[in-house]
Amino acid sequence: MYDALILCGGLGTRFQSVSTTKPKGLAEIKGKPMLEIITDQLVRQGVSRILLCVGHLSNQVIEYYNSKRDAEYIFSIEDTPLGTGGAIQNAISMINTDPFIALNGDSFCKIDYKEFLNFHHKKNSYFSLVASRIEEASDYGTISLDSNDQILKFEEKAVSGQAVINAGIYLLPKDLFYKSKDLKKFSLEKELFPLVLSQESCFAFVVQSNVVDIGTKQRYIEAQVKIEY
């Protein structure tokens, strides 16, 4: 199985109404830290090497995972926030597999990783992402797909109604970040992916599972009911 990289280094500004002393990834859902829910799913499905991109309150995440023995955990530390793209760029030399799995550390979507990888290879996709079809997408950025699930574009804000949203789980080639080597702080979704779509064929693995994030106090409260692990 490929290496997995988890983005968990953000400041979590909107989450500070829940806690200012604990990083968002260690916030508990039914007694278990959000990050551990994510890493448990990865380990159960064969991932044995996990890279955590840490920043804000990083010492707590490092201490927590240094005591775990179910996989190899390594850390890429951001002195200042680099954005989702910059964080991966900063850690790219530490990744041993090509491609590699990358995912957000503040959201959860239950998927079968082997099916996701098979989809990626079958489509001969340059990069692939997991997407979820939801009934009400007005609070989310959405993805436009063609009939073959090829990604056409990313939309900042959706209209009300059913749409496909980004689940924040990716299968990425390392050379994607060689293309962006001159950038330091940037977003995958807003800056890098739109440029790549004009040059490469990239696909969305659409699942029925819900995407649950803990980005705000209200969503954190709702996650206590919505997340099942």
C-alpha positions in Angstrom: 0.0 0.0 0.0 1.1 3.6 -0.7 2.3 6.1 1.9 -0.3 8.3 3.4 0.1 12.0 4.2 -2.3 13.8 6.5 -2.7 17.6 6.5 -3.1 18.6 10.1 -0.9 21.8 10.5 -3.5 24.6 10.1 -4.2 27.2 12.8 -7.8 26.0 13.1 -9.0 29.6 13.6 -12.7 28.7 13.4 -12.2 25.8 15.8 -10.8 27.9 18.6 -14.3 28.4 20.0 -14.1 24.7 20.9 -10.5 24.7 22.2 -7.5 27.0 22.1 -5.1 24.6 23.9 -5.6 21.5 21.8 -5.0 21.0 18.0 -8.1 20.3 16.0 -6.9 16.9 15.0 -6.8 15.7 18.7 -10.4 16.9 19.3 -12.3 13.8 20.4 -15.3 12.2 18.6 -17.0 9.7 20.9 -13.9 9.5 23.0 -11.4 9.1 20.1 -9.2 11.9 18.5 -10.3 12.8 15.0 -6.8 12.1 13.7 -6.9 8.6 15.2 -10.2 7.8 13.5 -8.6 8.7 10.2 -5.3 6.8 10.9 -7.2 3.7 12.1 -9.1 3.5 8.8 -5.8 3.8 6.9 -4.0 1.2 9.0 -6.9 -1.3 8.9 -6.7 -1.2 5.1 -3.0 -1.8 4.8 -1.3 1.6 5.1 1.9 1.1 7.2 3.7 4.5 6.8 1.9 7.7 7.6 3.3 11.2 7.4 1.7 13.9 9.5 2.1 17.5 8.4 1.9 19.4 11.7 2.1 23.0 12.7 -0.1 24.7 15.3 0.5 22.9 18.6 2.5 20.3 16.8 4.2 19.0 19.9 0.9 17.5 21.1 0.3 15.5 17.9 4.0 14.3 17.8 3.8 13.2 21.4 0.5 11.3 20.8 1.7 9.4 17.8 5.2 8.7 19.1 3.6 6.3 21.5 1.7 4.4 18.8 3.1 1.2 17.2 0.4 0.1 14.7 2.3 1.9 11.8 5.3 4.0 11.2 4.5 7.7 11.9 6.8 10.5 10.7 6.3 14.2 10.9 6.8 17.2 8.7 6.8 20.4 10.8 5.6 23.8 9.4 7.0 26.8 11.2 4.3 28.9 9.5 1.1 27.8 7.8 1.8 26.8 4.1 -1.6 26.0 2.8 -2.6 22.5 1.7 -0.3 22.6 -1.3 2.6 24.2 0.4 2.4 21.6 3.3 2.8 18.7 0.9 5.5 20.5 -1.1 7.4 20.9 2.2 7.1 17.2 2.9 7.5 15.7 -0.6 11.1 14.5 0.0 9.9 12.4 3.0 7.3 10.4 0.9 8.6 7.0 -0.3 5.9 6.0 -2.8 4.7 7.4 -6.0 1.8 8.0 -6.1 0.8 8.6 -2.5 -2.4 9.1 -0.6 -3.1 12.6 0.8 -6.0 13.6 3.0 -7.3 16.3 5.3 -6.9 15.8 9.0 -10.2 17.5 10.0 -12.7 15.6 8.0 -13.7 11.9 7.7 -15.2 9.9 4.8 -15.4 6.1 5.1 -14.1 4.6 1.9 -12.5 1.4 0.5 -8.9 2.4 -0.3 -8.2 -0.6 -2.5 -11.3 0.3 -4.6 -10.0 3.9 -4.8 -6.6 2.8 -6.0 -8.1 0.4 -8.5 -10.3 3.2 -9.9 -7.2 5.5 -10.2 -5.2 2.9 -12.2 -8.1 1.8 -14.3 -8.8 5.4 -15.4 -5.1 6.0 -16.0 -5.7 9.2 -14.0 -3.0 11.8 -13.4 -4.4 12.5 -10.0 -7.7 11.2 -8.4 -9.8 12.4 -5.6 -12.7 11.0 -3.6 -16.0 12.8 -4.0 -19.4 12.5 -2.3 -22.8 13.2 -3.8 -24.9 15.1 -1.4 -28.5 16.4 -1.4 -27.8 20.0 -0.2 -24.5 21.5 -1.2 -25.0 25.2 -0.6 -22.3 25.2 2.2 -19.6 23.5 0.1 -17.4 24.0 -2.9 -18.4 21.5 -5.6 -16.8 19.6 -8.5 -18.1 19.5 -12.0 -17.7 16.1 -13.7 -18.4 14.7 -17.1 -20.3 11.4 -17.7 -17.1 9.4 -17.2 -16.3 11.1 -13.8 -13.5 13.1 -15.3 -13.0 16.4 -13.3 -13.9 19.4 -15.4 -13.6 22.2 -12.8 -13.8 23.1 -9.1 -16.5 25.6 -8.0 -16.0 27.9 -5.1 -19.7 28.1 -4.0 -22.5 25.8 -5.0 -26.1 26.7 -5.7 -28.7 25.0 -3.5 -29.5 21.4 -4.3 -27.7 18.1 -5.1 -24.1 18.3 -6.1 -20.7 16.4 -5.9 -18.3 17.7 -3.2 -14.7 17.1 -2.6 -14.1 14.6 0.3 -10.5 15.8 0.8 -8.9 12.4 0.0 -6.4 12.3 -2.9 -4.1 10.0 -4.8 -1.3 12.3 -6.1 1.8 11.8 -8.2 5.0 13.2 -6.8 5.8 15.1 -9.9 2.8 17.3 -9.4 4.9 19.0 -6.7 7.9 19.3 -8.9 5.7 21.4 -11.2 5.0 23.7 -8.3 8.5 23.8 -6.9 8.7 27.6 -7.1 5.6 28.0 -4.9 5.9 28.0 -1.1 2.4 28.7 0.3 -0.5 27.7 -1.9 -3.8 25.8 -2.0 -4.2 22.5 -3.8 -7.9 23.1 -4.6 -7.8 26.8 -5.5 -4.3 27.2 -7.1 -2.7 23.9 -8.2 -5.5 21.6 -9.3 -7.2 24.1 -11.7 -3.9 24.5 -13.5 -3.4 20.8 -13.9 -6.9 20.1 -15.2 -6.0 22.0 -18.4 -3.1 19.6 -19.1 -4.0 16.2 -17.6 -6.9 13.8 -17.3 -8.0 13.6 -13.6 -10.9 11.7 -12.2 -13.3 11.7 -9.2 -14.1 8.4 -7.3 -17.7 9.1 -6.3 -18.9 7.4 -3.1 -22.1 7.3 -1.2 -20.4 7.9 2.2 -21.0 11.3 3.9 -18.1 13.7 4.4 -18.0 15.0 8.0 -15.7 17.8 9.1 -15.0 19.5 12.4 -14.0 22.9 11.0 -16.5 24.8 13.2 -18.0 24.4 16.6 -21.4 23.5 15.1 -19.9 20.9 12.8 -17.8 19.4 15.6 -21.0 19.0 17.6 -22.8 17.4 14.7 -19.8 15.1 14.1 -20.4 13.4 17.4 -23.5 11.9 15.9 -22.6 11.7 12.2 -19.2 9.9 12.4 -19.3 6.2 12.8 -16.0 4.2 13.1 
